[in-house]
Amino acid sequence: MEQKALQLLNDEQMKTFISQGFLILKTDFSDEFHSRLLGQLDYVYEKEGNPGNNLLPRIRELQVVFDSPVIKGALTSVLGANYMMHTHRYGHLNKNPVPGNWHKDSYWGYKRLRNHKPWWAMIMYFPQDTPLELGPTGVMPGTQYHESRIFENDDNEWEGKASGSAGTFALIHYDIWHRSNANMMGQQRYMLKFEFMRTEAPTAPTWDCADTEWHAPAEFDIPMDRHDLLWENNWNWLAGKGGYLSGRKSDSSSADLNELEKQLGNEDRRVRAEAANQLGLHADEDAGRVRRLLEAALQDSYEPVRLNAAYGLAADGTAGTAILLDAIRNEDKKIAEAAAYALSASGPSAAEGLIGLLDDGKELTVNLAAFALGELGVSGDQAAEGVIGLTKNDSAVIRRTAVEVLGNLSVTEKSGAVTAALIEALGDEDHQVRFWAGLSLAKKGPQAEPAIPQLVHALDDDSRYVRGHAAEALRRIGTPEATDVLLDYLLATRWCAISSPQNEWYP
């Protein structure tokens, strides 16, 4: 059978995903396909309960969904061709006539700093016709970059809703605020949630890219705060252009700095956010004055103002980077985190200062500096030595970040030392450290071959996700030894999808 070409996203869809954090798309499966799928779901949920992480092996026809050109094309566009499916998946059955609570999904705990760059994404698939009255998932546009819930009302007309016919799905940035809507029809409403992860930093566009230059979206008809520099930085990163703002030239139009300074003091927080946004876009105009205004705005109580100010300082170059390196040590965690995000967009000039902060005595500062180095993606060998040392830190939070960062750093001379550190981390007492160690080894592919014995041991880890990452790492190592070990493990642990209390002895 001829394989259909992937339906990659186009430039406008990518701009929408970067700015708003989600896309509502649709597969082209037949009504008969979805009818069969619903029949299987109804049977399993009624007779056996929610299969949880066994959703895919229990209902094997779902694999066809995730092999479809539309879904593979969307995921490839955002996460690159070598993305991986996470071992966590879940089928949500919503019968509740009351909307769910707004939330962000956890990384098995909420202590991890979330990514602005799209390293993770989710697919939320609806196998039945899902009108608004059936309670589709709702997402709040643009909130994937906000740790705080900055919107107030529970019933927003600008809420994005994954409503549509069977086969509709939402592709969302992992960190966006979302919820279930009220099911007013009293019928079964399934949403099948699967998570996916990028395994390497982009080197070129992986979507249907007609123009690699960033062009800001036009004005939105929804009241969301603009983060033009953040969006531009993510676009450039996804396009394989490094994703650095330092040295950026302002737009052709000049800014009225007097008016923007006035707006920074406005009582309306969204006016302040847009003023900081515009100042950042004109960071090279009267640079000293703009820098002072942005440094002051970094203290604002409203998160979008802080983010725009921080990214504006990143665009300011060396002087702005110095302010951010000072701010990342701020006692106020919110200010320090905004600085860390922006330092990951500051370019190579930030690397030396961040490496120096790895020896800081404050847990938050060290953790944020390591995170920013991992996102910065430069000086891999230079950064690796300091980050490797953090894998033995007394703080589990720091060890988790360090192990994750080692998976993201591109190293050559230090590759052996990085692999050795990740191998040791596979035996860490903290299950989340082991989780990130397995994932980082999977990202290394064939470079992780020395880890095969420890990965075999990790196949029996107490954490189901450590086991899943160990299996994925063995698959990506790809040597005959790794493949044989993996096949032996999979055959021994094969889960029979048709066994159940109802047909236990069925031949």
Sequence and secondary structure as in RCSB ss.txt:
>XXXX:A:sequence
MEQKALQLLNDEQMKTFISQGFLILKTDFSDEFHSRLLGQLDYVYEKEGNPGNNLLPRIRELQVVFDSPVIKGAL
TSVLGANYMMHTHRYGHLNKNPVPGNWHKDSYWGYKRLRNHKPWWAMIMYFPQDTPLELGPTGVMPGTQYHESRI
FENDDNEWEGKASGSAGTFALIHYDIWHRSNANMMGQQRYMLKFEFMRTEAPTAPTWDCADTEWHAPAEFDIPMD
RHDLLWENNWNWLAGKGGYLSGRKSDSSSADLNELEKQLGNEDRRVRAEAANQLGLHADEDAGRVRRLLEAALQD
SYEPVRLNAAYGLAADGTAGTAILLDAIRNEDKKIAEAAAYALSASGPSAAEGLIGLLDDGKELTVNLAAFALGE
LGVSGDQAAEGVIGLTKNDSAVIRRTAVEVLGNLSVTEKSGAVTAALIEALGDEDHQVRFWAGLSLAKKGPQAEP
AIPQLVHALDDDSRYVRGHAAEALRRIGTPEATDVLLDYLLATRWCAISSPQNEWYP
>XXXX:A:secstr
         BHHHHHHHHHHSEEEEE    HHHHHHHHHHHHHHHHHT   GGGHHHHSTTHHHHHTSHHHHHHH
HHHH TT EEEEEEEEEE   SS    B   SSSS S   SS SEEEEEEE S B GGG  EEE TTGGG SS  
   SS TT EE  BSTTEEEEEETT  EEE    S S  EEEEEEEE  S  SS  SB S  S       SS   
  HHHHHHHHHHHTTS    TT    SS   HHHHHHHTT SSHHHHHHHHHHHHHTTTSSHHHHHHHHHHHTT 
SSHHHHHHHHHHHHHT HHHHHHHHHHTT SSHHHHHHHHHHHTTS GGGHHHHHHHTT S HHHHHHHHHHHHH
H   HHHHHHHHHHHTT S HHHHHHHHHHHHH   STTHHHHHHHHHHHTT SSHHHHHHHHHHHHHHGGGGGG
GHHHHHHHTT SSHHHHHHHHHHHHHH  HHHHHHHHHHHHHT   TT  TTSTT  
